[in-house]
Amino acid sequence: MKRFALFFLFLISLSLLACSKEDPLQTLDLPSDSAMNDANRFALIIETYVSLLDKPGDDGITVSHARKFDVFPVEGLEIVKEDGEQVLWVNLGKGWIQRSSVQLYSSKEKVLTAAKKLK
């Protein structure tokens, strides 16, 4: 009976620990030498006109603008949680932009070729 009680207490404590709320990932800074960054070195703007923000996220302030087919070197990537969803932001040096507004390429030649074909 004593073994059963200990086993029962162990199961209860295990279930309480397993059900504890985890702190969701808010942001993730990727190092400049990560594999994700190596494949995405240049960005081609695909929106007609976009604002570049001073920081990633919806609360950033517009610091610059870019037009369709502008090419920028990618200086960094960051994942930010917004309204319960994770959004990837791209640092173009002059400001931050959502990943959905750019196409990423591994080399300058590839991004320039893509820009010519899309025009």
N, C-alpha and C positions, 0 to 999 in steps of 0.2 A: 504494500500500500504506500509505503514511504517513497519507493522508487517511482511509483505512478504519479504521486504528488510533485516530486521534483521534475519529472519529465513534463508534466502538465505546465508547471511554472516556467520551465525552459521554453516550451512552445509559445506560451503567451508573451513572454518577453521578446522572443524572436519575431513574433508577428507584429508587436508594437514598434520594434526598431525598423522592420521592413516597410511599415506603413508611414514612416515619418516623411514629411514633405521635404523634397530636395530643393535647394536654391537653384533656380534655373540659370543657365548661362546668359549673362547680360551682354557682354562684349568679348570679342576675341581678337587680340592683336596678333597678326601673323608676322614673323620675322622676315626681313628682307631676303634672306637666303632660303626660304621655304620652297618646296616643290611647286606649290600653287603659284607663287610669285614668278618662278622661272618660266612657266608656260604663258604668263600674262604680262609681258613687259611693255607693251604699247597698247593704247586705247584709241579707238575710232569712235567719235561721237555719232550716234545714229538718230538722235532727236533733232528737230528743226532748230531749236534754240533752248539752251539749258542754263541754269544757274549753278555755279560752283560755290559750295558752301565752305565756311571756315572750319567746320568739324563735321564728322559723320552724324547723321540723324536728322530728324525733322526740325529740331530746334536750332540748327545751324543758321548763320547769317550769310547772305550772299556777298561774296567778295570778288567774283568775276563771272564772266559769261563765256559760253562756247557755242559754236554753230555746227550744223550738220557737216560731217566729213573733216572736222578738225582732228588733228592727230596729237596725242600727248604721250610722253613716257609715264608709265605707272610707277609711282613711288611707294605705294603700299595698299594693302587691303585690310578692311576691318568688318567684322560681322557685328551688327547692332540689333538688339531685340526691340521691335517697335510694334505696339498693339498686339502682342502675343505671337508675332512672327519674327523670324530672323531675316534680316536684310543685309546683303553684302554691299559695302560702300568701297569706292575706289578713290585713292588719293592721286590726283593728277599733277601735284606740285602747286598748281595755282588754286586748288580747292578740291573739295570732295564731291563726288557724284554717285548716284545709285548705279549698281551694276547693270540694271535693265536699260540704261540710257547709253551704254557703250558696247562695242564688240572688242574683245581682247585678242591680241596676237603676240606671238613669241618673238618676232623680229620686226625691225623697221621696214625692211623690204616687203614683208607680208602685209603690213598695215597699209603701206602706200599703194601696193597693188590692189588691195581690197577697196581702197578709197577711189581709185581710178575706175574700177569695174562698177561700183555702185553709183557713180555720178551719172 
